[in-house]
């Protein structure tokens, strides 16, 4: 244990408890994202294209909630970093390394679980993009066989945009 005054230690503990609650919330949101991506995938496989816009909206809504949660988490991490004598931009791994027991283990468990959940969600998102691209290709092929002009979509600059999700949700460099 450190030689910190009791009130400083209890402030650190309170902030670490706040961070742990936020990380639980984020884990729940990423699990929800994974579920929404699974629904999107099942609708795609089942050919329920009329329902896909709803599934896409659900995924976007969860991603918005994750972004908002991330903003709050960054603030709490900055407070915890200062309390523990680290730079404001400290990573979760750095916090876990210097946090008093049991918080170091708790933070490490959160990081491990979040990395696993995000990896599973990214795998689903990649699979969904591949399914969507395959479906677009099949639709183009069917239209060309029917004598129609091929279906093409172009971006603002004349390029064909790729199907993609926003950048990764967890910084793996820490």
Secondary structure, 3 states (H helix, E strand, C coil): CCCCCHHHHHHHHHHHHHHHHHHHHHHHHHHHHHHHHHHHHHHHHHCCHHHHHHHHHHHHHHHHHHHHHHHHHHHHHHHHHHHCCCCCCCCHHHHHHHCCCCHHHHHHHHHHHHHHHHHHHHHHHHHHHHHHHHHHHHHHHHHHHCCCCCCCCCCCCCCCCCCCCCCCCCCCCC
